[in-house]
């Protein structure tokens, strides 16, 4: 019984069938592992035996190992290295030696036995197993058909109940796929072997034109789809924006430029007239209608795509600034500038067109540093955009944001910026009159129904309700108007504070800066809005600047203009004598001439208007006569448009000061002699001279100058033959100066030649028979040089004959 129990039972075939596949695989793995471990042990014994033989041959006795002592480290390392080596070849040994080694390996001896172990020799010797039993113990894998995958369909309901429906999933033929892959590989190899033909320049241009046309059509299709229904096709914005990363080197630059401009126009068209705010968690979780959900998705998509678009434009500008090629190397360094210019132009358009929408402050932060760019075209583009924004900004919120960024930028650069940046301040709409005007534009008064209209269309009860409704609406409109006015005044006050802080910093710290003319010009424009407390200090600073001599002539004129703007507004209350500014202007008038200083005439005309016309009550007769005399003398040495403006100013002064007509009389008035070289207008005795310059100007080559001179000689009458035409009399001196400008290097108005006058007279005296005769006359007049009337009649008679 014991022998039967100890004997290992061979599993039957039925038991093997019941065993799972995984279990059989595990058994097979265990058997293989045991075989490998047995083989390792056998190799180890062989190595020990060979080592013992070597030691015996070399007669080096090896001491018996002490079981208490550990083996040295070097010995262990050497054994590990030997384990990795393969067994030595045995075919080189004699048969007797080989047999001896086999016998020694089968039985343990004092050489091979490990004395540290106390086990008996051959204690674990395996029993011989039969070959058939070994074969039967190897696990078998049953060849089963692969399980078919099923697709579960919708069940069918019958009288008996629910019947589930399934269908086999179509099997993929692996062999067929392999064949297809092999065929594709063969085709690719064939195409790779074929040499690529190089295109000529013409073929390359034709190919590029075709590609570009396809891209244009694709861009137009996407843009028209978005414009037709923005809410449904908002996702196509992403597809259009992805074309900004065009990788085809032939059309990459052109396509990117087209996409930039297309997206800019799309955003201008589909953007709502309000700012889109992010939703709160409560609003996101709340239930809503389909229309509301659709609108929210549209707004979220629009804001996200607009943000990504602005980031792309910013990156294009940065790439151009850094001048670094990307890894793709699709766009060259030269093309970066063109892309950057288109990107900046789009940013400028969005700055002006969408001041109410999201990310407007981000656009301002991008544009303001570019106003000071070294590239003149980009700098002018950004400055013009900011000016346009200032001019059309009625509320003042966008202007305030731009002013804050410009002021911080100027201070950060230590006032080393372009003067054009500060000249943009002149376009700010900060005046009380414009505030009222804007309020009326925003809150237009509603037209209510008259009593007759109510009586015709409404019943008695309806009229009563309508009356109460109109009363409430009037009250609401008044409240809104007052609120908007207060808000606007607050914004304008804050904007002006920042502007004046910038101006005063430059006056204090950077007096020799090229920004000074722009600062003085700005102070001259906004001087009436400065607080009265700063007037005394500001006038002292302006006078010090004039006396220092560091300023140019135009800058000194700006100082004079600023001083009188201050005094003409709230400065009337102050008891300040601006005689030093009068003296400075009178002394420096002769610096104007027909050369480079001709541009300063416009500022002089503005200064004279503020100093003499608007302050006529504070101006003495002697001062007025001295300025009129000097202006008429100045008109002899300037360009025609400047002469017209100066004579127009003299005409205004003669109307403002009626006793100035004594300058038209040759008899002297009072004592003393006129001193033209004296710089003091009060003491030069101008009443003892006459305006002889007008007789010289009467023979001037410009007809308008002649007309003004004759008009002044006659005493500047408003009626009669010497009176001016309405288009001359109703215009101010500055308007006349600009109207008859000679910037194009031509006469304005053009002067007719004597030849054209003769031609007109001949044509007027000749009867036109038909169109052919008319063409004949024109041909003769154009071809022949200045014919007389006698020659022309002869030519006409011979042609008619």
For each residue, the residues with C-beta under 8 A, 3 or more apart:
1: 4 5
2: 5 6
3: 6 7
4: 1 7
5: 1 2
6: 2 3
7: 3 4
8:
9:
10: 133 136 137
11: 15 16 19 137
12: 15 16
13: 16 17
14: 17 18
15: 11 12 18 19
16: 11 12 13 19 24 139 140
17: 13 14 142
18: 14 15
19: 11 15 16 23 24 139
20: 23 24
21: 24 25 141 142
22: 25 26
23: 19 20 26 27
24: 16 19 20 21 27 28 139 140 141
25: 21 22 28 29 139
26: 22 23 29 30
27: 23 24 30 31 139
28: 24 25 31 32 138 139
29: 25 26 32 33
30: 26 27 33 34
31: 27 28 34 35 137 138
32: 28 29 35 36
33: 29 30 36 37
34: 30 31 37 38
35: 31 32 38 39
36: 32 33 39 40
37: 33 34 40 41
38: 34 35 41 42
39: 35 36 42 43
40: 36 37 43 44 83
41: 37 38 44 45
42: 38 39 45 46 105
43: 39 40 46 47 83 87
44: 40 41 47 48 83
45: 41 42 48 49 105 112
46: 42 43 49 50 87 101 105
47: 43 44 50 51 82 83 87
48: 44 45 51 52 112
49: 45 46 52 53 101 104 105 111 112
50: 46 47 53 54 88 101
51: 47 48 54 55
52: 48 49 55 56 111 112
53: 49 50 56 57 101
54: 50 51 57 58
55: 51 52 58 60 61 62
56: 52 53 59 111
57: 53 54
58: 54 55
59: 56
60: 55
61: 55
62: 55
63:
64: 115
65: 69 71 114 115 116
66: 69
67: 115 116
68:
69: 65 66
70:
71: 65 75 76
72: 75 76
73: 76 77
74: 77 78
75: 71 72 78 79
76: 71 72 73 79 80
77: 73 74 80 81
78: 74 75 81 82
79: 75 76 82 83
80: 76 77 83 84
81: 77 78 84 85
82: 47 78 79 85
83: 40 43 44 47 79 80
84: 80 81
85: 81 82
86:
87: 43 46 47 90
88: 50
89: 92
90: 87 93 98
91:
92: 89
93: 90 97 98 101
94: 97 98
95: 98 99
96: 99 100
97: 93 94 100 101
98: 90 93 94 95 101 102
99: 95 96 102 103
100: 96 97 103 104
101: 46 49 50 53 93 97 98 104 105
102: 98 99 105 106
103: 99 100 106 107
104: 49 100 101 107 109 111 112
105: 42 45 46 49 101 102 112
106: 102 103
107: 103 104 121 122
108: 112 113 121 122
109: 104 112 113
110: 113
111: 49 52 56 104
112: 45 48 49 52 104 105 108 109
113: 108 109 110 121
114: 65 117
115: 64 65 67
116: 65 67
117: 114
118:
119: 123
120: 123
121: 107 108 113
122: 107 108 125
123: 119 120
124:
125: 122
126: 129
127:
128:
129: 126 133 134
130: 133 134
131: 134 135
132: 135 136
133: 10 129 130 136 137
134: 129 130 131 137 138
135: 131 132 138
136: 10 132 133
137: 10 11 31 133 134
138: 28 31 134 135
139: 16 19 24 25 27 28
140: 16 24
141: 21 24
142: 17 21
143:
144:
145:
146:
147:
148: 168 169 171
149: 168 169
150: 166 167 168 169
151: 166 167 168 169
152: 164 165 166
153: 165 166 167
154: 165
155: 162 163 164 165
156: 162 163 165
157: 161 162 163
158: 161 162 163
159:
160: 163
161: 157 158
162: 155 156 157 158
163: 155 156 157 158 160
164: 152 155
165: 152 153 154 155 156
166: 150 151 152 153
167: 150 151 153
168: 148 149 150 151
169: 148 149 150 151
170:
171: 148
172: 177
173: 176 177
174: 177 178
175: 178 179
176: 173 179 180
177: 172 173 174 180 181
178: 174 175 181 182
179: 175 176 182 183
180: 176 177 183 184
181: 177 178 184 185
182: 178 179 185 186
183: 179 180 186 187
184: 180 181 187 188
185: 181 182 188 189
186: 182 183 189 190
187: 183 184 190 191
188: 184 185 191 192
189: 185 186 192 193
190: 186 187 193 194
191: 187 188 194
192: 188 189
193: 189 190
194: 190 191
195:
196:
197:
198:
199: 203 204 207
200: 203 204
201: 204 205
202: 205 206
203: 199 200 206 207
204: 199 200 201 207 208 250
205: 201 202 208 209
206: 202 203 209 210
207: 199 203 204 210 211 250
208: 204 205 211 212 250 251
209: 205 206 212 213
210: 206 207 213 214
211: 207 208 214 215 248 250 251
212: 208 209 215 216 251 254 255
213: 209 210 216 217
214: 210 211 217 218
215: 211 212 218 219 243 246 251 255 258
216: 212 213 219 220 258
217: 213 214 220 221
218: 214 215 221 222 243
219: 215 216 222 223 240 243 255 258 259 262
220: 216 217 223 224
221: 217 218 224 225
222: 218 219 225 226 236 239 240
223: 219 220 226 227 240 262 265 266
224: 220 221 227 228
225: 221 222 228 229 233 236
226: 222 223 229 230 233 234 236 237 240 266 270
227: 223 224 230 266 269 270
228: 224 225 233
229: 225 226 232 233
230: 226 227 233 234 270 298 302
231: 234 294 295 297 298
232: 229
233: 225 226 228 229 230 236
234: 226 230 231 237 297 298 301 302 305
235: 238 239 301
236: 222 225 226 233 239 240
237: 226 234 240 241 263 266 301 302 305
238: 235 241 242 305
239: 222 235 236 242 243
240: 219 222 223 226 236 237 243 259 262 263 266
241: 237 238 244 259 263 305 308 309 312
242: 238 239 245
243: 215 218 219 239 240 246 255 256 259
244: 241 256 259 260 312
245: 242
246: 215 243 251 252 255 256 259 330
247: 252 328 330
248: 211 251 252 255 330
249: 252 330
250: 204 207 208 211
251: 208 211 212 215 246 248 254 255
252: 246 247 248 249 255 256 330 331
253: 256 257 331 335 338 339
254: 212 251 257 258
255: 212 215 219 243 246 248 251 252 258 259
256: 243 244 246 252 253 259 260 331 339
257: 253 254 260 261 338 339 342
258: 215 216 219 254 255 261 262
259: 219 240 241 243 244 246 255 256 262 263
260: 244 256 257 263 264 313 339 342 343 346
261: 257 258 264 265 342 346
262: 219 223 240 258 259 265 266
263: 237 240 241 259 260 266 267 309 346
264: 260 261 267 268 346 349 350
265: 223 261 262 268 269
266: 223 226 227 237 240 262 263 269 270
267: 263 264 270 271 306 309 350 354
268: 264 265 271 349 350 353 354
269: 227 265 266
270: 226 227 230 266 267 302
271: 267 268 302 306 354 357
272: 276 299 357
273: 356
274: 356
275: 356 357 358
276: 272 299 302 303 357 358
277:
278:
279: 283 284 296
280: 283 284
281: 284 285
282: 285 286
283: 279 280 286
284: 279 280 281
285: 281 282
286: 282 283
287:
288: 292 293 296
289: 292 293
290: 293 294
291: 294 295
292: 288 289 295 296
293: 288 289 290 296 297
294: 231 290 291 297 298
295: 231 291 292 298 299
296: 279 288 292 293 299 300
297: 231 234 293 294 300 301
298: 230 231 234 294 295 301 302
299: 272 276 295 296 302 303
300: 296 297 303 304
301: 234 235 237 297 298 304 305
302: 230 234 237 270 271 276 298 299 305 306
303: 276 299 300 306 307 358
304: 300 301 307 308
305: 234 237 238 241 301 302 308 309
306: 267 271 302 303 309 310 357 358 359
307: 303 304 310 311 358 359
308: 241 304 305 311 312
309: 241 263 267 305 306 312 313
310: 306 307 313 314 347 350 359 362 363 366
311: 307 308 314 315
312: 241 244 308 309 315 316
313: 260 309 310 316 317 343 346 347 366
314: 310 311 317 318 366
315: 311 312 318 319
316: 312 313 319 320 336 339 340 343
317: 313 314 320 321 340 343 344 366 370
318: 314 315 321 322
319: 315 316 322 323 324 326 336 339 340
320: 316 317 323 336 337 339 340
321: 317 318 340
322: 318 319
323: 319 320 333 336
324: 319
325: 329 332 333
326: 319 329 330 331
327:
328: 247
329: 325 326
330: 246 247 248 249 252 326
331: 252 253 256 326 335 336 339
332: 325 335 336
333: 323 325 336
334: 337 338
335: 253 331 332 338 339
336: 316 319 320 323 331 332 333 339 340
337: 320 334 340 341
338: 253 257 334 335 341 342
339: 253 256 257 260 316 319 320 331 335 336 342 343
340: 316 317 319 320 321 336 337 343 344 378
341: 337 338 344 345 377 378 381
342: 257 260 261 338 339 345 346
343: 260 313 316 317 339 340 346 347
344: 317 340 341 347 348 367 370 378 381 382
345: 341 342 348 349 381
346: 260 261 263 264 313 342 343 349 350
347: 310 313 343 344 350 351 363 366 367
348: 344 345 351 352 367 381 382 384 385
349: 264 268 345 346 352 353 385
350: 264 267 268 310 346 347 353 354 363
351: 347 348 354 355 360 363 364 367 385 386 389
352: 348 349 355 385 388 389 392
353: 268 349 350
354: 267 268 271 350 351 357 360
355: 351 352 360 389 393 397 398
356: 273 274 275 360
357: 271 272 275 276 306 354 360
358: 275 276 303 306 307
359: 306 307 310 362 363
360: 351 354 355 356 357 363 364 398 401
361: 364 365 401
362: 310 359 365 366
363: 310 347 350 351 359 360 366 367
364: 351 360 361 367 368 401 402 405
365: 361 362 368 369 405
366: 310 313 314 317 347 362 363 369 370
367: 344 347 348 351 363 364 370 371 382 385 386
368: 364 365 371 382 386 402 405 406 409
369: 365 366 372 373 409
370: 317 344 366 367 373 378 379 382
371: 367 368 379 382 383 386 406 418 420 421 424
372: 369 379 409 413 417 418 421
373: 369 370 378 379 382
374: 379
375: 378 379
376: 379 380
377: 341 380 381
378: 340 341 344 370 373 375 381 382
379: 370 371 372 373 374 375 376 382 383 418 420
380: 376 377 383 384 420
381: 341 344 345 348 377 378 384 385
382: 344 348 367 368 370 371 373 378 379 385 386
383: 371 379 380 386 387 420 421 423 424
384: 348 380 381 387 388
385: 348 349 351 352 367 381 382 388 389
386: 351 367 368 371 382 383 389 390 402 406 424 427
387: 383 384 390 391 424 427
388: 352 384 385 391 392
389: 351 352 355 385 386 392 393 398 399 402
390: 386 387 393 399 402 424 427 428 429
391: 387 388 427 429
392: 352 388 389
393: 355 389 390 396 397 398 399 429
394: 429 438 441 442
395: 398 438 487 488 491
396: 393 399 400 429 488 491 492 495
397: 355 393 400 401 491
398: 355 360 389 393 395 401 402
399: 389 390 393 396 402 403 428 429 491 495
400: 396 397 403 404 491 494 495 498
401: 360 361 364 397 398 404 405
402: 364 368 386 389 390 398 399 405 406
403: 399 400 406 407 425 428 495 498 499
404: 400 401 407 408 498
405: 364 365 368 401 402 408 409
406: 368 371 386 402 403 409 410 421 424 502
407: 403 404 410 411 498 499 501 502
408: 404 405 411 412
409: 368 369 372 405 406 412 413 417 421
410: 406 407 413 415 417 421 422 502
411: 407 408 414 415 502 505
412: 408 409
413: 372 409 410 416 417
414: 411
415: 410 411 505 506 509 510 513 515
416: 413
417: 372 409 410 413 421 422 515
418: 371 372 379 421
419: 422 423 514 515 517 518
420: 371 379 380 383 423 424
421: 371 372 383 406 409 410 417 418 424
422: 410 417 419 425 502 515 518 519 522
423: 383 419 420 426 518 521 522
424: 371 383 386 387 390 406 420 421 427
425: 403 422 428 499 518 522
426: 423 521 522 525
427: 386 387 390 391 424
428: 390 399 403 425 495 499 526
429: 390 391 393 394 396 399 434 438
430: 434 492 495 496 526 529
431: 434 435
432: 435 436
433: 436 437
434: 429 430 431 437 438
435: 431 432 438 439 485 488 489 492
436: 432 433 439 440 485
437: 433 434 440 441
438: 394 395 429 434 435 441 442 488
439: 435 436 442 443 481 484 485 488
440: 436 437 443 444 445
441: 394 437 438 444
442: 394 438 439 484
443: 439 440 477 480 481 484
444: 440 441
445: 440 477
446: 473 477
447:
448: 470
449: 453 454 457 466
450: 453 454
451: 454 455
452: 455 456
453: 449 450 456 457
454: 449 450 451 457 458 463 466
455: 451 452 458 463
456: 452 453
457: 449 453 454
458: 454 455 462 463 466
459: 462 463
460: 463 464
461: 464 465
462: 458 459 465 466
463: 454 455 458 459 460 466 467
464: 460 461 467 468
465: 461 462 468 469
466: 449 454 458 462 463 469 470
467: 463 464 470 471
468: 464 465 471 472
469: 465 466 472 473
470: 448 466 467 473 474
471: 467 468 474 475
472: 468 469 475 476
473: 446 469 470 476 477
474: 470 471 477 478
475: 471 472 478 479
476: 472 473 479 480
477: 443 445 446 473 474 480 481
478: 474 475 481 482
479: 475 476 482 483
480: 443 476 477 483 484
481: 439 443 477 478 484 485
482: 478 479 485 486
483: 479 480 486 487
484: 439 442 443 480 481 487 488
485: 435 436 439 481 482 488 489
486: 482 483 489 490
487: 395 483 484 490 491
488: 395 396 435 438 439 484 485 491 492
489: 435 485 486 492 493
490: 486 487 493 494
491: 395 396 397 399 400 487 488 494 495
492: 396 430 435 488 489 495 496
493: 489 490 496 497
494: 400 490 491 497 498
495: 396 399 400 403 428 430 491 492 498 499
496: 430 492 493 499 500 526 529
497: 493 494 500 501
498: 400 403 404 407 494 495 501 502
499: 403 407 425 428 495 496 502 503 522 526
500: 496 497 503 504 526 530
501: 407 497 498 504 505
502: 406 407 410 411 422 498 499 505 506
503: 499 500 506 507 519 522 523
504: 500 501 507 508
505: 411 415 501 502 508 509 510
506: 415 502 503 509 510 511 513 515 516 519
507: 503 504 511 516 519 541 545
508: 504 505 511
509: 415 505 506
510: 415 505 506 513 515 516
511: 506 507 508 516 545 548 550
512: 516 550
513: 415 506 510 516
514: 419 517
515: 415 417 419 422 506 510 518 519
516: 506 507 510 511 512 513 519 520 545 551 555
517: 419 514 520 521 552 554 555 558
518: 419 422 423 425 515 521 522
519: 422 503 506 507 515 516 522 523
520: 516 517 523 524 555 558 559 561 562
521: 423 426 517 518 524 525 558
522: 422 423 425 426 499 503 518 519 525 526
523: 503 519 520 526 527 530 538 562 565
524: 520 521 527 558 561 562 565
525: 426 521 522 565
526: 428 430 496 499 500 522 523 529 530
527: 523 524 530 562 565 566 569
528: 565 566 568 569 570
529: 430 496 526 569
530: 500 523 526 527 534 535 538 566 570
531: 534
532: 535 570 571 573 574
533:
534: 530 531 537 538
535: 530 532 538 539 566 570 571 574 576
536: 539 540 574 576
537: 534 540 541
538: 523 530 534 535 541 542 562 566
539: 535 536 542 543 563 566 576 578
540: 536 537 543 544
541: 507 537 538 544 545
542: 538 539 545 546 559 562 563
543: 539 540 546 547 559 563 580 581
544: 540 541 547 548
545: 507 511 516 541 542 548 550 551 555 556 559
546: 542 543 551 556 559 560 581 584
547: 543 544
548: 511 544 545 551
549:
550: 511 512 545
551: 516 545 546 548 555 556 559
552: 517 555 556
553: 556 557 588 591 597 600
554: 517 557 558 597 599 600 603
555: 516 517 520 545 551 552 558 559
556: 545 546 551 552 553 559 560 584 588
557: 553 554 560 561 585 588 600 603 604 607
558: 517 520 521 524 554 555 561 562 603
559: 520 542 543 545 546 551 555 556 562 563
560: 546 556 557 563 564 581 584 585 607 611
561: 520 524 557 558 564 565 603 606 607 610
562: 520 523 524 527 538 542 558 559 565 566
563: 539 542 543 559 560 566 567 578 581
564: 560 561 567 568 578 581 607 610 611 615
565: 523 524 525 527 528 561 562 568 569 610
566: 527 528 530 535 538 539 562 563 569 571
567: 563 564 571 572 574 576 578 615
568: 528 564 565 571 572 610 614 615
569: 527 528 529 565 566 572
570: 528 530 532 535 573
571: 532 535 566 567 568 574 576
572: 567 568 569
573: 532 570
574: 532 535 536 567 571
575:
576: 535 536 539 567 571
577:
578: 539 563 564 567 581 582
579: 582 583 682
580: 543 583 584
581: 543 546 560 563 564 578 584 585 611
582: 578 579 585 586 611 623 681
583: 579 580 586 587 679 680 681
584: 546 556 560 580 581 587 588
585: 557 560 581 582 588 589 604 607 608 611
586: 582 583 589 626 627 630 679 680 681
587: 583 584 679
588: 553 556 557 584 585 591
589: 585 586 592 604 630 631 634
590: 630 633 634
591: 553 588 597 600
592: 589 597 598 600 601 604 634 637 638 642
593: 597 598 637 638
594: 598 637 638 639 642
595: 598
596: 599
597: 553 554 591 592 593 600 601
598: 592 593 594 595 601 638 639 642
599: 554 596 602
600: 553 554 557 591 592 597 603 604
601: 592 597 598 604 605 638 642 645 646 737
602: 599 605 606 645 734 737 738
603: 554 557 558 561 600 606 607
604: 557 585 589 592 600 601 607 608
605: 601 602 608 609 645 646 649 733 734 737
606: 561 602 603 609 610 734
607: 557 560 561 564 585 603 604 610 611
608: 585 604 605 611 612 613 627 631 649 653 733
609: 605 606 612 613 614 649 652 732 733 734
610: 561 564 565 568 606 607 613 614 615
611: 560 564 581 582 585 607 608 614 615 619
612: 608 609 615 616 619 623 624 627 653 656
613: 608 609 610 616 652 653 656
614: 568 609 610 611
615: 564 567 568 610 611 612 618 619
616: 612 613 619 656 657
617:
618: 615
619: 611 612 615 616 623 624 657
620: 623 624 682
621: 624 625 657 659 660 687
622: 625 626 681 682 683 686 687
623: 582 612 619 620 626 627 681 682
624: 612 619 620 621 627 628 653 656 657 660
625: 621 622 628 629 657 660 662 663 686 687
626: 586 622 623 629 630 681 682 684 686
627: 586 608 612 623 624 630 631 653 681
628: 624 625 631 632 650 653 654 660 663 686 691
629: 625 626 632 633 663 674 676 686 689 691
630: 586 589 590 626 627 633 634 676 681
631: 589 608 627 628 634 635 646 647 649 650 653
632: 628 629 635 636 646 647 650 691 693 694 697 712
633: 590 629 630 636 676 693
634: 589 590 592 630 631 637 638 646
635: 631 632 638 642 643 646 647 650 693 697 705
636: 632 633 643 693 696 697
637: 592 593 594 634
638: 592 593 594 598 601 634 635 642 643 646
639: 594 598 642 643 742
640: 643 644 700 701 702 704 705 740 742 747
641: 644 645 736 737 738 739 740 741 742 748
642: 592 594 598 601 635 638 639 645 646 737
643: 635 636 638 639 640 646 647 697 700 702 705
644: 640 641 647 648 702 704 705 708 736 737 740
645: 601 602 605 641 642 648 649 733 734 736 737
646: 601 605 631 632 634 635 638 642 643 649 650 733
647: 631 632 635 643 644 650 651 697 705 708 709 712
648: 644 645 651 652 708 728 731 732 733 736
649: 605 608 609 631 645 646 652 653 733
650: 628 631 632 635 646 647 653 654 712
651: 647 648 654 655 708 711 712 716
652: 609 613 648 649 655 656 733
653: 608 612 613 624 627 628 631 649 650 656 657 660
654: 628 650 651 657 658 660 661 712 715 716
655: 651 652 658 716
656: 612 613 616 624 652 653
657: 616 619 621 624 625 653 654 660
658: 654 655 661
659: 621 662
660: 621 624 625 628 653 654 657 663
661: 654 658 664 665 715
662: 625 659 665 669 687
663: 625 628 629 660 686 687 689 690 691
664: 661 690 691 712 713 715
665: 661 662 669 690
666: 690
667:
668: 687 688 689
669: 662 665 687 688
670: 685 687 688
671:
672: 685 688
673: 685 688
674: 629 684 685 686 688 689
675: 678 683 684 685
676: 629 630 633 684 689
677:
678: 675 683 684
679: 583 586 587
680: 583 586 683 684
681: 582 583 586 622 623 626 627 630 684 686
682: 579 620 622 623 626
683: 622 675 678 680
684: 626 674 675 676 678 680 681
685: 670 672 673 674 675 688 689
686: 622 625 626 628 629 663 674 681 689
687: 621 622 625 662 663 668 669 670
688: 668 669 670 672 673 674 685
689: 629 663 668 674 676 685 686
690: 663 664 665 666
691: 628 629 632 663 664 694 712 713
692: 695 696
693: 632 633 635 636 696 697
694: 632 691 697 698 709 712 713
695: 692 698 699 709 713
696: 636 692 693 699 700
697: 632 635 636 643 647 693 694 700 705 706 708 709
698: 694 695 706 709 710 713
699: 695 696 706
700: 640 643 696 697 705 706 709
701: 640 705 751
702: 640 643 644 705 706 747
703: 706 707 749 751
704: 640 644 707 708 728 740 749
705: 635 640 643 644 647 697 700 701 702 708 709
706: 697 698 699 700 702 703 709 710
707: 703 704 710 711 724 728
708: 644 647 648 651 697 704 705 711 712 724 728
709: 647 694 695 697 698 700 705 706 712 713
710: 698 706 707 713 714 722
711: 651 707 708 714 716 717 722 723 724
712: 632 647 650 651 654 664 691 694 708 709 715 716
713: 664 691 694 695 698 709 710 722
714: 710 711 717 720 722
715: 654 661 664 712
716: 651 654 655 711 712
717: 711 714 720 722 723
718: 723 729
719: 723
720: 714 717 723
721:
722: 710 711 713 714 717
723: 711 717 718 719 720 729
724: 707 708 711 728 729
725: 728 729
726: 729 730
727: 730 731
728: 648 704 707 708 724 725 731 736
729: 718 723 724 725 726
730: 726 727
731: 648 727 728 735 736 739
732: 609 648 735 736
733: 605 608 609 645 646 648 649 652 736 737
734: 602 605 606 609 645 737 738
735: 731 732 738 739
736: 641 644 645 648 728 731 732 733 739 740
737: 601 602 605 641 642 644 645 733 734 740 741
738: 602 641 734 735 741
739: 641 731 735 736 748
740: 640 641 644 704 736 737 748 749
741: 641 737 738 744 748
742: 639 640 641 745 746 747 748
743:
744: 741 748
745: 742
746: 742 750
747: 640 702 742 750 751
748: 641 739 740 741 742 744
749: 703 704 740
750: 746 747
751: 701 703 747
752: 756 757
753: 756 757
754: 757 758
755: 758 759 786
756: 752 753 759 760
757: 752 753 754 760 761
758: 754 755 761 762 786 789
759: 755 756 762 763 781
760: 756 757 763 764
761: 757 758 764 765
762: 758 759 765 766 781 789 792
763: 759 760 766 777 781
764: 760 761
765: 761 762
766: 762 763 777 796
767:
768: 773 774 777
769: 773
770: 773 774
771: 774 775
772: 775 776
773: 768 769 770 776 777 800
774: 768 770 771 777 778
775: 771 772 778 779
776: 772 773 779 780 799
777: 763 766 768 773 774 780 781 796
778: 774 775 781 782
779: 775 776 782 783
780: 776 777 783 784 787 792 795
781: 759 762 763 777 778 784 787
782: 778 779
783: 779 780
784: 780 781 787 791
785:
786: 755 758
787: 780 781 784 791 792 795
788: 791 792
789: 758 762 792 793
790: 793 794
791: 784 787 788 794 795
792: 762 780 787 788 789 795 796
793: 789 790 796 797
794: 790 791 797 798
795: 780 787 791 792 798 799
796: 766 777 792 793 799 800
797: 793 794 800 801
798: 794 795 801
799: 776 795 796
800: 773 796 797
801: 797 798
